[in-house]
């Protein structure tokens, strides 16, 4: 397990809990946290015993978004006597931050985001990369970048319209207004709202446990197919699906699922 400074990982019963862990800063996403998030989901992806991951925040909020101290330090980080090279450096930094969040999508295992309290700015970018999103009744969401004079640039504007529709995504990005838990459910930003942070953790873990009980290779295939289909035509998606199953269908998972069903027992799948 990687040694991380701003994120913790625990694994139990095939479920990894990845927790943002800067509670004194409301889990503001400093540069180290960006690196740690990518390392955490690389570990989840690489570890056979892990079948599903839950992403949550320590303390009273999910995340306050990108750390403003990090933003203020970018100028010094990209300093150069050549304007072109300075802009190239900034572009490379942005691409690297984008890649950090895309690590949730690249992870073969489903990622369930469990949001309590504030989910601000970069937090929206983060949760839109998850497979599913859930929240407690105290949660609220805002695309805050417009209020600090910038265009959100690490995923919200690309992924959110596909989740909640272009019109609503535009409204939230243009205005930075707060969305409470009830509205988040109404606009389909989250799948379900739980009464409290405690109920959220219990409920999301139950969903994760259900996923972890399924055939792991099939679950990974479902994630691969849905993510691929989002960005391709139906014909492309069907073709890839046929190729995937031509390679993966005749597996030990398939045999175990069929045998356990006939024997009326719980299946025991390989990791």
GIQUIZI-V268638 format. One record per pair of residues at least 12 apart in sequence whose ideal C-beta (glycine too) atoms are under 10 Angstrom apart, sorted by the first residue. I is the first residue (numbers start at 0). J is the second residue. D is the distance in Angstrom with one decimal. If there is no record, write none. Layout:
BEGIN
<<I;J;D> <I;J;D>>
END
This chain:
BEGIN
<<0;15;9.7> <0;39;9.3> <0;42;6.4> <0;46;8.3> <1;35;8.0> <1;38;4.8> <1;39;7.1> <1;41;8.0> <1;42;5.4> <2;35;9.6> <2;38;9.1> <3;17;9.4> <3;20;8.2> <3;31;8.5> <3;32;8.9> <3;34;8.5> <3;35;4.3> <3;36;8.9> <3;38;6.2> <3;39;6.4> <3;42;9.0> <4;20;8.4> <4;21;9.0> <4;29;9.4> <4;31;5.2> <4;32;8.1> <4;34;8.7> <4;35;6.3> <5;18;9.9> <5;19;7.1> <5;20;5.8> <5;21;5.4> <5;24;9.2> <5;26;8.2> <5;27;9.5> <5;28;8.4> <5;29;6.9> <5;30;9.5> <5;31;5.1> <5;32;4.1> <5;33;9.0> <5;34;8.5> <5;35;4.9> <5;36;8.4> <5;39;9.8> <5;57;9.9> <5;66;10.0> <6;18;6.7> <6;19;6.0> <6;20;5.8> <6;21;9.0> <6;26;9.4> <6;31;9.0> <6;32;6.5> <6;34;9.3> <6;35;4.1> <6;36;6.1> <6;37;9.8> <6;38;7.8> <6;39;5.1> <6;40;9.6> <6;54;9.5> <6;57;9.4> <7;19;8.6> <7;20;4.9> <7;35;9.3> <7;39;8.7> <7;57;7.5> <8;20;9.9> <8;35;9.5> <8;38;9.2> <8;39;5.6> <8;40;9.6> <8;42;6.5> <8;43;7.7> <8;46;9.5> <8;49;9.2> <8;52;8.8> <9;53;9.8> <10;42;9.5> <10;43;8.9> <10;46;7.5> <10;48;6.7> <10;49;6.0> <10;52;9.3> <11;204;9.2> <11;208;9.8> <12;48;9.6> <12;50;9.2> <12;51;9.9> <12;204;9.1> <12;207;9.0> <12;208;6.6> <12;211;6.7> <12;212;9.5> <13;46;9.9> <13;47;9.7> <13;48;6.3> <13;49;6.3> <13;50;4.2> <13;51;6.9> <13;108;9.3> <13;207;8.7> <13;208;8.2> <13;210;9.1> <13;211;4.1> <13;212;8.4> <13;215;8.4> <13;268;9.6> <13;270;7.5> <14;48;9.9> <14;49;7.5> <14;50;7.3> <14;51;5.6> <14;52;7.3> <14;53;6.4> <14;108;9.7> <14;111;9.3> <14;203;9.7> <14;204;6.7> <14;207;4.8> <14;208;6.5> <14;210;8.6> <14;211;5.7> <15;39;8.2> <15;40;9.1> <15;42;8.0> <15;43;5.1> <15;46;7.6> <15;48;8.9> <15;49;4.6> <15;50;8.7> <15;51;7.4> <15;52;4.4> <15;53;7.2> <15;54;9.3> <15;106;9.9> <15;108;7.8> <15;110;9.3> <15;207;9.0> <15;211;10.0> <16;52;7.6> <16;53;5.0> <16;54;8.2> <16;55;6.8> <16;113;9.1> <16;200;8.9> <16;203;9.7> <16;204;8.2> <16;207;8.8> <17;35;9.3> <17;36;7.8> <17;39;4.9> <17;40;7.1> <17;42;8.9> <17;43;6.9> <17;52;5.6> <17;53;7.0> <17;54;5.0> <17;55;7.6> <17;103;9.4> <17;106;10.0> <17;110;8.1> <17;112;9.8> <18;39;9.3> <18;53;8.6> <18;54;7.8> <18;55;5.4> <18;56;6.7> <18;57;5.3> <18;58;9.7> <18;113;9.6> <19;32;6.8> <19;35;8.8> <19;36;7.9> <19;39;9.7> <19;54;7.8> <19;55;7.4> <19;56;4.5> <19;57;6.3> <19;58;8.8> <19;60;9.1> <19;61;7.2> <19;62;5.7> <19;122;8.9> <19;125;8.7> <20;32;8.6> <20;35;8.7> <20;56;8.2> <20;57;4.7> <20;58;8.4> <21;56;9.0> <21;57;7.6> <21;58;8.1> <21;62;8.6> <21;63;9.1> <21;66;8.5> <22;56;7.9> <22;57;4.6> <22;58;2.7> <22;59;7.2> <22;60;8.1> <23;57;9.7> <23;58;7.6> <24;58;9.0> <24;60;9.6> <24;62;9.4> <24;63;7.1> <24;66;7.0> <24;68;9.3> <25;56;8.3> <25;57;9.9> <25;58;6.9> <25;59;7.1> <25;60;4.4> <25;61;8.7> <25;62;6.9> <25;63;3.9> <25;64;8.8> <25;66;9.9> <25;116;7.9> <25;117;6.6> <25;119;8.4> <25;122;9.9> <26;55;9.7> <26;56;4.7> <26;57;6.7> <26;58;6.7> <26;59;9.4> <26;60;6.1> <26;61;6.7> <26;62;4.2> <26;63;6.5> <26;64;9.0> <26;66;9.6> <26;116;9.2> <26;117;8.9> <26;118;9.8> <26;119;9.8> <26;122;8.2> <27;60;9.3> <27;62;6.8> <27;63;4.6> <27;64;6.7> <27;65;7.1> <27;66;4.1> <27;67;7.6> <27;68;8.3> <27;69;8.3> <27;119;8.9> <27;120;9.5> <27;121;8.7> <27;122;9.6> <28;62;6.1> <28;63;8.1> <28;64;6.4> <28;65;5.0> <28;66;5.8> <28;69;7.6> <28;96;9.1> <28;99;9.2> <28;100;9.9> <28;119;9.8> <28;120;8.5> <28;121;5.0> <28;122;7.6> <28;124;9.2> <28;125;7.7> <28;153;9.9> <29;65;8.3> <29;66;4.0> <29;67;9.7> <29;68;6.9> <29;69;5.1> <29;72;9.6> <30;65;9.7> <30;66;7.7> <30;68;9.3> <30;69;5.3> <30;72;8.2> <30;73;9.8> <30;76;9.1> <30;92;9.4> <30;95;10.0> <30;96;9.1> <31;66;9.4> <31;69;9.2> <32;62;8.7> <32;65;9.3> <32;66;7.7> <32;69;9.1> <32;99;9.0> <32;121;9.4> <33;65;8.7> <33;66;9.4> <33;69;8.4> <33;92;10.0> <33;95;7.9> <33;96;5.9> <33;98;9.5> <33;99;4.7> <33;100;8.5> <33;121;8.8> <33;125;9.9> <33;153;9.3> <34;95;9.2> <34;99;7.3> <35;99;9.1> <36;54;8.7> <36;99;5.5> <36;100;7.5> <36;102;6.9> <36;103;8.0> <36;125;7.5> <36;128;9.8> <37;95;9.0> <37;96;9.7> <37;98;7.1> <37;99;4.4> <37;100;8.5> <37;101;8.9> <37;102;4.6> <37;103;9.3> <37;105;9.5> <38;99;9.4> <38;102;8.6> <39;52;8.4> <39;54;8.8> <39;102;8.3> <39;103;9.6> <39;106;9.4> <40;52;7.2> <40;54;8.7> <40;99;8.8> <40;100;9.5> <40;101;9.5> <40;102;4.3> <40;103;5.6> <40;104;9.2> <40;105;7.5> <40;106;4.6> <40;108;8.8> <40;110;7.3> <40;128;9.3> <41;102;6.4> <41;105;8.5> <41;106;7.8> <42;106;9.5> <43;102;9.1> <43;103;9.1> <43;106;5.5> <43;107;8.7> <43;108;5.7> <43;110;7.8> <44;102;8.0> <44;103;9.8> <44;105;6.9> <44;106;4.4> <44;107;5.5> <44;108;6.6> <44;219;9.8> <45;106;9.3> <45;107;9.4> <46;108;8.9> <46;270;8.6> <47;215;8.4> <47;269;8.4> <47;270;3.9> <48;270;5.4> <49;106;9.4> <49;107;9.8> <49;108;6.0> <49;211;8.8> <49;215;9.6> <49;270;8.1> <50;107;9.8> <50;108;6.0> <50;109;8.2> <50;207;8.6> <50;208;9.7> <50;210;7.0> <50;211;4.3> <50;212;8.6> <50;213;8.1> <50;214;9.8> <50;215;5.2> <50;218;6.9> <50;219;8.9> <50;268;8.7> <50;270;7.1> <51;108;5.5> <51;109;5.0> <51;110;7.8> <51;111;6.9> <51;130;8.9> <51;204;9.8> <51;206;8.7> <51;207;4.7> <51;208;8.2> <51;209;9.1> <51;210;4.7> <51;211;5.0> <51;212;9.8> <51;213;9.3> <51;215;9.2> <51;218;7.7> <52;103;8.4> <52;106;7.0> <52;108;5.7> <52;109;7.2> <52;110;4.9> <52;111;7.1> <52;112;9.6> <52;129;8.9> <52;130;9.2> <52;207;7.8> <53;109;9.6> <53;110;7.8> <53;111;5.0> <53;112;8.0> <53;113;5.8> <53;129;9.5> <53;133;9.3> <53;200;8.2> <53;203;5.7> <53;204;6.6> <53;206;8.9> <53;207;5.4> <54;103;7.6> <54;110;5.9> <54;111;7.0> <54;112;4.8> <54;113;6.8> <54;114;8.9> <54;125;7.7> <54;126;7.7> <54;128;9.3> <54;129;6.2> <54;132;9.4> <54;203;9.5> <55;111;9.1> <55;112;7.7> <55;113;4.4> <55;114;7.7> <55;115;7.5> <55;133;9.7> <55;196;8.9> <55;199;8.2> <55;200;7.0> <55;203;7.9> <55;204;10.0> <56;112;9.6> <56;113;8.4> <56;114;7.6> <56;115;6.9> <56;116;7.3> <56;117;9.0> <56;118;8.4> <56;122;8.4> <56;196;9.6> <58;115;9.4> <58;116;8.0> <59;115;8.0> <59;116;5.2> <59;117;8.2> <59;137;9.1> <59;196;9.0> <60;114;9.1> <60;115;7.3> <60;116;3.6> <60;117;4.2> <60;118;7.7> <60;119;8.2> <60;122;8.7> <60;137;9.6> <60;138;9.1> <60;139;9.6> <61;112;8.1> <61;113;8.0> <61;114;4.5> <61;115;5.9> <61;116;5.8> <61;117;6.5> <61;118;4.6> <61;119;8.6> <61;122;5.8> <61;125;8.7> <61;126;7.9> <61;134;8.3> <61;135;9.5> <61;138;7.2> <61;139;9.7> <61;140;9.2> <61;196;9.8> <62;114;8.7> <62;116;8.9> <62;117;7.2> <62;118;6.3> <62;119;6.7> <62;120;8.3> <62;121;7.0> <62;122;4.0> <62;123;9.4> <62;125;7.0> <62;126;9.1> <63;116;9.2> <63;117;5.9> <63;118;8.9> <63;119;5.2> <63;120;7.7> <63;121;8.8> <63;122;7.5> <63;143;9.0> <64;117;8.3> <64;118;8.2> <64;119;3.9> <64;120;2.9> <64;121;4.3> <64;122;5.3> <64;123;7.9> <64;124;8.5> <64;125;9.0> <64;141;8.6> <64;142;9.5> <64;143;5.9> <64;144;8.5> <64;147;9.7> <65;96;8.5> <65;119;8.8> <65;120;5.7> <65;121;4.1> <65;122;8.8> <65;124;8.7> <65;143;8.9> <65;144;8.6> <65;147;9.3> <65;149;9.9> <65;151;9.9> <65;153;8.5> <66;121;8.8> <67;120;9.8> <67;147;7.8> <69;96;9.8> <69;121;9.9> <70;147;7.8> <70;149;8.5> <73;88;9.3> <73;89;6.9> <73;92;6.9> <73;93;9.6> <74;89;9.2> <76;88;7.5> <76;89;8.6> <76;92;7.1> <77;89;5.0> <77;90;9.4> <77;91;8.9> <77;92;7.0> <93;152;5.6> <93;153;7.0> <94;152;9.7> <94;153;9.3> <95;153;9.7> <96;121;8.4> <96;124;8.6> <96;152;8.0> <96;153;4.9> <96;154;9.1> <97;124;8.6> <97;128;9.9> <97;152;7.6> <97;153;4.9> <97;154;6.3> <97;157;9.1> <98;153;9.2> <99;121;10.0> <99;124;9.6> <99;125;8.9> <99;128;9.4> <99;153;7.9> <99;154;9.8> <100;121;8.4> <100;124;5.6> <100;125;5.8> <100;126;9.5> <100;127;8.2> <100;128;4.9> <100;129;9.8> <100;153;5.7> <100;154;5.2> <100;155;9.6> <100;158;9.0> <101;128;6.6> <101;153;9.1> <101;154;7.5> <101;158;9.9> <102;128;8.0> <103;125;7.5> <103;126;9.0> <103;127;9.2> <103;128;3.9> <103;129;5.8> <103;130;8.2> <103;154;9.7> <104;127;9.7> <104;128;5.3> <104;129;8.7> <104;130;8.6> <104;154;9.3> <104;158;8.9> <104;222;8.7> <104;226;6.0> <104;229;9.6> <105;128;9.4> <105;226;9.1> <106;128;9.3> <106;129;9.8> <106;130;9.2> <106;219;9.7> <106;222;8.4> <107;215;9.1> <107;216;9.6> <107;218;8.7> <107;219;4.5> <107;220;9.2> <107;222;6.5> <107;223;7.3> <108;130;9.0> <108;210;8.8> <108;211;9.2> <108;215;8.3> <108;218;7.6> <108;219;7.0> <108;222;7.5> <109;129;8.5> <109;130;4.5> <109;131;7.4> <109;206;9.5> <109;207;8.0> <109;210;5.7> <109;211;9.2> <109;213;9.9> <109;218;6.5> <109;219;8.6> <109;221;8.3> <109;222;5.8> <110;126;9.4> <110;128;7.5> <110;129;4.5> <110;130;5.3> <110;131;8.0> <110;132;9.8> <110;207;9.7> <110;222;9.0> <111;129;6.5> <111;130;6.5> <111;131;5.2> <111;132;7.8> <111;133;6.7> <111;190;9.0> <111;203;5.5> <111;204;8.9> <111;206;6.4> <111;207;5.7> <111;210;8.1> <112;125;7.5> <112;126;4.3> <112;127;8.9> <112;128;8.5> <112;129;3.9> <112;130;8.4> <112;131;7.1> <112;132;4.6> <112;133;7.0> <112;134;8.5> <112;189;8.5> <112;190;9.9> <112;203;8.6> <113;126;9.5> <113;129;9.4> <113;131;9.6> <113;132;8.3> <113;133;5.4> <113;134;7.4> <113;135;8.1> <113;138;9.5> <113;189;9.8> <113;193;8.7> <113;196;8.6> <113;199;5.4> <113;200;6.4> <113;202;8.5> <113;203;4.4> <113;204;8.6> <113;206;9.6> <113;207;9.3> <114;126;6.4> <114;129;9.6> <114;132;6.6> <114;133;7.0> <114;134;4.2> <114;135;7.4> <114;137;9.7> <114;138;4.8> <114;139;9.1> <114;140;7.6> <114;180;8.6> <114;183;8.5> <114;188;9.4> <114;189;7.2> <114;192;9.9> <114;196;9.5> <114;199;7.9> <114;203;9.8> <115;133;9.7> <115;134;6.8> <115;135;4.4> <115;136;9.1> <115;137;6.1> <115;138;5.6> <115;139;10.0> <115;180;9.4> <115;193;8.9> <115;195;8.4> <115;196;4.1> <115;197;9.3> <115;199;5.9> <115;200;8.5> <116;134;9.3> <116;135;8.0> <116;137;6.0> <116;138;6.3> <116;139;7.7> <116;196;7.7> <117;137;9.3> <117;138;7.8> <117;139;6.1> <117;140;8.2> <117;141;8.0> <117;143;9.8> <117;177;9.2> <118;132;9.1> <118;134;7.7> <118;138;6.4> <118;139;7.1> <118;140;4.8> <118;141;7.8> <118;178;9.2> <118;183;8.9> <118;188;9.5> <118;189;9.8> <119;139;8.6> <119;140;7.7> <119;141;5.5> <119;142;8.5> <119;143;5.1> <119;144;9.7> <119;175;9.5> <119;177;9.3> <120;140;9.9> <120;141;7.3> <120;142;6.9> <120;143;4.0> <120;144;5.8> <120;145;9.8> <120;146;9.0> <120;147;8.3> <120;149;9.6> <120;151;7.4> <120;153;9.6> <120;155;8.4> <120;175;8.9> <121;142;9.9> <121;143;8.6> <121;144;8.5> <121;151;8.5> <121;153;6.7> <121;154;9.1> <121;155;8.5> <122;140;7.7> <122;141;8.9> <122;142;9.7> <122;143;9.0> <122;155;9.6> <123;140;6.2> <123;141;7.6> <123;142;5.4> <123;143;8.3> <123;144;9.1> <123;151;7.7> <123;153;9.7> <123;154;8.4> <123;155;4.9> <123;156;9.9> <123;158;9.1> <123;159;6.9> <123;171;8.5> <123;172;9.3> <123;178;9.6> <123;188;8.7> <124;142;8.9> <124;144;9.2> <124;151;6.8> <124;152;8.6> <124;153;4.6> <124;154;4.3> <124;155;4.7> <124;156;9.0> <124;157;9.3> <124;158;7.9> <124;159;8.8> <125;153;8.6> <125;154;8.0> <125;155;9.2> <126;140;8.3> <126;154;9.8> <126;155;9.4> <126;158;9.4> <126;159;9.6> <126;162;9.6> <126;188;8.3> <126;189;8.6> <127;153;9.9> <127;154;5.9> <127;155;6.1> <127;156;9.7> <127;157;8.4> <127;158;3.9> <127;159;5.4> <127;160;9.8> <127;161;8.5> <127;162;6.4> <127;163;9.5> <127;168;9.9> <127;188;8.6> <128;153;9.5> <128;154;6.3> <128;155;9.9> <128;158;6.8> <129;158;9.9> <130;190;9.9> <130;210;9.2> <130;221;9.5> <130;222;6.5> <130;225;8.2> <130;226;8.7> <131;189;8.3> <131;190;5.2> <131;191;8.8> <131;203;8.8> <131;206;7.8> <131;207;9.8> <131;210;9.6> <132;162;8.3> <132;183;8.1> <132;184;10.0> <132;187;9.4> <132;188;6.4> <132;189;4.5> <132;190;6.4> <132;191;9.0> <132;203;9.8> <133;180;10.0> <133;183;9.8> <133;184;9.6> <133;189;5.7> <133;190;5.8> <133;191;5.2> <133;192;7.6> <133;193;6.8> <133;199;6.3> <133;200;9.8> <133;202;7.0> <133;203;5.1> <133;206;7.7> <134;179;9.5> <134;180;5.2> <134;181;10.0> <134;183;6.1> <134;184;8.0> <134;188;8.4> <134;189;4.9> <134;190;9.2> <134;191;8.1> <134;192;5.8> <134;193;7.3> <134;196;9.4> <134;199;6.8> <134;203;9.6> <135;180;6.8> <135;189;9.9> <135;192;7.1> <135;193;5.1> <135;194;7.2> <135;195;5.7> <135;196;4.7> <135;197;8.3> <135;198;6.9> <135;199;4.2> <135;200;8.8> <135;202;9.3> <135;203;9.9> <136;179;8.5> <136;180;5.0> <136;181;7.8> <136;184;9.9> <136;192;5.8> <136;193;7.0> <136;194;5.7> <136;195;6.9> <136;196;9.1> <136;198;8.8> <136;199;8.8> <137;179;8.9> <137;180;7.1> <137;192;9.9> <137;193;10.0> <137;194;9.5> <137;195;7.6> <137;196;7.0> <137;199;9.3> <138;178;9.1> <138;179;7.5> <138;180;4.7> <138;181;9.9> <138;183;6.9> <138;188;9.9> <138;189;7.9> <138;192;7.8> <138;193;9.3> <138;196;8.8> <138;199;8.3> <139;177;5.0> <139;178;6.5> <139;179;5.2> <139;180;7.1> <139;182;9.1> <139;183;8.1> <140;171;8.1> <140;176;9.8> <140;177;7.1> <140;178;4.5> <140;179;8.1> <140;180;8.6> <140;182;8.7> <140;183;5.8> <140;186;9.8> <140;188;6.6> <140;189;8.7> <141;171;7.6> <141;174;9.2> <141;175;5.6> <141;176;6.9> <141;177;5.0> <141;178;6.9> <142;155;5.8> <142;156;8.5> <142;159;7.7> <142;168;8.4> <142;170;9.7> <142;171;5.1> <142;172;4.9> <142;173;8.8> <142;174;8.5> <142;175;5.9> <142;176;8.8> <142;178;9.1> <143;172;10.0> <143;175;5.4> <143;177;9.6> <144;156;9.2> <144;172;7.8> <144;175;7.6> <145;171;9.4> <145;172;6.5> <145;173;6.5> <145;174;7.4> <145;175;4.9> <146;174;9.2> <146;175;4.7> <147;175;9.2> <150;172;8.6> <151;172;6.5> <151;175;10.0> <155;168;8.0> <155;171;8.9> <155;172;7.0> <156;168;7.4> <156;169;9.2> <156;172;6.3> <158;229;9.1> <159;171;7.6> <159;172;7.7> <159;188;8.0> <160;172;9.2> <161;229;6.4> <161;230;9.2> <162;186;8.6> <162;187;6.5> <162;188;6.4> <162;189;9.6> <163;178;9.5> <163;183;9.0> <163;185;9.7> <163;186;4.7> <163;187;5.7> <163;188;5.5> <164;186;7.7> <164;187;8.3> <167;182;9.7> <167;185;9.9> <167;186;5.4> <167;187;9.2> <167;188;8.8> <168;186;9.2> <168;188;9.7> <170;186;9.8> <171;186;8.7> <171;188;9.1> <179;192;9.5> <180;192;4.7> <180;193;8.9> <180;194;10.0> <180;199;10.0> <190;203;9.7> <190;206;8.7> <191;203;8.7> <191;206;8.5> <211;268;9.6> <212;265;7.7> <212;266;7.9> <212;268;8.3> <213;252;8.9> <213;256;8.8> <213;266;8.6> <213;268;7.8> <214;250;7.8> <214;251;9.1> <214;252;3.7> <214;253;7.4> <214;255;7.4> <214;256;5.6> <214;266;7.3> <214;268;5.4> <214;269;9.3> <215;250;9.7> <215;252;6.8> <215;268;5.7> <215;269;7.3> <215;270;6.1> <216;247;6.0> <216;248;9.4> <216;250;5.3> <216;251;8.2> <216;252;4.8> <216;253;8.5> <216;268;8.2> <216;269;8.5> <216;270;9.8> <217;244;9.8> <217;247;8.2> <217;248;9.1> <217;250;8.1> <217;252;5.9> <217;253;8.0> <217;256;8.1> <217;268;9.1> <218;252;9.3> <218;268;9.6> <219;243;9.9> <219;247;8.7> <220;240;8.5> <220;243;5.8> <220;244;7.6> <220;246;9.6> <220;247;5.9> <220;248;8.9> <220;250;9.6> <220;252;9.7> <223;239;8.3> <223;240;9.1> <223;243;6.7> <223;247;9.5> <224;236;6.9> <224;237;9.6> <224;239;7.1> <224;240;5.4> <224;243;6.7> <224;244;9.3> <227;239;5.5> <227;240;8.3> <227;243;8.9> <228;240;8.1> <250;268;9.7> <250;269;9.1> <251;268;7.8> <251;269;5.8> <252;266;8.3> <252;268;5.6> <252;269;7.3> <254;266;10.0> <255;267;6.6> <255;268;5.8> <255;269;8.0> <256;268;7.9>>
END
